Amino acid sequence: MGAAACGGAATRQETGGFYIQPTIFHGVTNDMRIAREEIFGPVLSVIGFETEEEAVRIANDSDYGLAAGLWTANLARAHRVPSALRCGTVSVNVYGTDAPELTVPFGGYKGSGFGRDKSLHAIDKYVQLKTVWMVTT
């Protein structure tokens, strides 16, 4: 596993919970467990890359595809990369805002979800469509 650059110590032990400080790992490669599994905690794994194509390949080489973030000043890249990423949501030059999530579909690809929540697309989970053809004489 990569090395912890900072964080990782137990915190708020007086609560009886199992909490850790926000933690950053560097020297991570995409074949490591820390990069392959979803970690539900304040953990960031840093994987280096040289080219845009390599970054997309690394991002797509996952069993999951809930969300991705992209920071760029290049407008062409801002359109090209989200189209290439296999995930449900891509944030460009912003991450973690709640406003759009109230009105747009939310859900992932692959092992990160089935279907969509929020928006009109979520209604499909709760209805059954029926087609009736009728001819009158």
C-alpha positions as CSV (number, residue, x, y, z in Angstrom):
1,M,0.0,0.0,0.0
2,G,1.1,3.6,-0.6
3,A,2.6,5.6,2.3
4,A,0.4,7.9,4.4
5,A,1.5,11.4,3.7
6,C,-0.6,12.9,6.5
7,G,-3.4,12.0,8.9
8,G,-4.6,8.6,9.8
9,A,-4.5,8.9,13.5
10,A,-7.4,7.9,15.7
11,T,-9.5,10.9,16.7
12,R,-12.6,11.5,18.9
13,Q,-11.9,8.4,20.8
14,E,-14.0,9.7,23.7
15,T,-17.1,9.1,21.7
16,G,-16.5,5.4,21.5
17,G,-16.6,5.5,17.7
18,F,-13.9,4.4,15.3
19,Y,-12.9,7.7,13.7
20,I,-9.7,8.7,11.9
21,Q,-8.3,12.0,10.8
22,P,-8.5,12.8,7.1
23,T,-5.7,10.9,5.5
24,I,-3.8,11.2,2.3
25,F,-1.8,8.3,0.7
26,H,0.8,8.9,-1.9
27,G,2.8,6.5,-4.0
28,V,-0.4,4.6,-4.8
29,T,-0.7,2.6,-8.0
30,N,-4.0,1.4,-9.6
31,D,-3.3,-2.2,-8.8
32,M,-3.2,-1.6,-5.0
33,R,-6.2,-2.5,-2.8
34,I,-6.5,1.0,-1.5
35,A,-7.1,2.1,-5.1
36,R,-9.4,-0.8,-6.1
37,E,-11.9,-0.7,-3.2
38,E,-14.4,2.0,-2.1
39,I,-13.3,3.5,1.2
40,F,-16.1,5.2,3.2
41,G,-14.0,7.6,5.2
42,P,-11.9,10.7,4.8
43,V,-9.2,9.1,2.7
44,L,-7.6,10.3,-0.5
45,S,-5.3,8.1,-2.6
46,V,-3.1,10.0,-5.0
47,I,-2.2,8.2,-8.3
48,G,0.1,10.1,-10.6
49,F,-0.3,10.2,-14.4
50,E,1.5,11.8,-17.3
51,T,-1.2,12.2,-20.0
52,E,-4.9,12.8,-20.3
53,E,-5.3,9.4,-21.9
54,E,-3.5,7.7,-19.0
55,A,-5.7,9.5,-16.4
56,V,-8.9,8.4,-18.2
57,R,-7.5,4.8,-18.4
58,I,-6.7,4.8,-14.7
59,A,-10.1,6.2,-13.7
60,N,-12.0,3.8,-15.9
61,D,-10.0,0.8,-14.6
62,S,-12.3,0.3,-11.7
63,D,-15.2,-1.8,-10.6
64,Y,-17.0,1.3,-9.5
65,G,-18.2,4.5,-11.3
66,L,-20.2,6.8,-9.0
67,A,-18.5,10.1,-9.5
68,A,-15.4,11.9,-10.8
69,G,-13.9,15.3,-10.5
70,L,-11.8,17.2,-13.1
71,W,-10.0,20.4,-12.8
72,T,-8.8,22.1,-16.0
73,A,-8.6,25.5,-17.7
74,N,-8.8,23.8,-21.1
75,L,-12.4,24.0,-22.4
76,A,-11.9,21.3,-24.9
77,R,-10.6,18.9,-22.2
78,A,-13.6,19.9,-20.0
79,H,-15.9,18.5,-22.6
80,R,-13.8,15.6,-23.8
81,V,-12.8,13.9,-20.5
82,P,-16.3,13.7,-19.0
83,S,-17.5,11.9,-22.1
84,A,-14.7,9.4,-21.8
85,L,-15.2,8.6,-18.1
86,R,-17.5,5.7,-17.2
87,C,-19.3,7.2,-14.2
88,G,-22.6,8.6,-13.2
89,T,-21.6,12.2,-12.4
90,V,-18.6,14.3,-13.4
91,S,-17.9,17.6,-11.7
92,V,-15.7,20.0,-13.7
93,N,-13.8,22.7,-11.7
94,V,-16.1,22.1,-8.7
95,Y,-16.8,19.3,-6.3
96,G,-19.3,18.6,-3.5
97,T,-21.8,21.2,-4.1
98,D,-25.4,20.4,-3.1
99,A,-27.4,22.7,-5.4
100,P,-27.3,20.7,-8.6
101,E,-27.8,17.4,-6.8
102,L,-31.3,18.5,-5.9
103,T,-32.5,18.6,-9.5
104,V,-30.3,16.3,-11.6
105,P,-30.2,12.5,-11.7
106,F,-27.8,10.9,-9.2
107,G,-26.4,7.3,-9.6
108,G,-23.4,5.4,-10.7
109,Y,-22.1,2.9,-13.2
110,K,-20.8,-0.6,-12.7
111,G,-20.7,-1.5,-9.0
112,S,-21.6,1.9,-7.8
113,G,-25.3,1.8,-8.1
114,F,-28.3,0.7,-10.1
115,G,-30.7,3.3,-11.6
116,R,-31.0,6.9,-10.7
117,D,-32.2,8.8,-7.7
118,K,-33.5,12.4,-7.7
119,S,-35.1,14.2,-10.7
120,L,-37.8,12.9,-13.0
121,H,-35.6,9.9,-13.9
122,A,-36.1,8.4,-10.4
123,I,-39.8,8.0,-11.0
124,D,-39.2,5.1,-13.3
125,K,-38.3,3.0,-10.2
126,Y,-41.8,3.5,-8.7
127,V,-44.1,3.0,-11.7
128,Q,-44.9,0.3,-14.2
129,L,-45.6,1.4,-17.7
130,K,-48.3,-0.2,-19.7
131,T,-49.1,0.2,-23.4
132,V,-52.7,-0.3,-24.6
133,W,-53.5,-0.5,-28.3
134,M,-57.2,-0.2,-29.1
135,V,-59.1,-0.1,-32.4
136,T,-62.7,1.0,-32.4
137,T,-65.1,0.3,-35.3
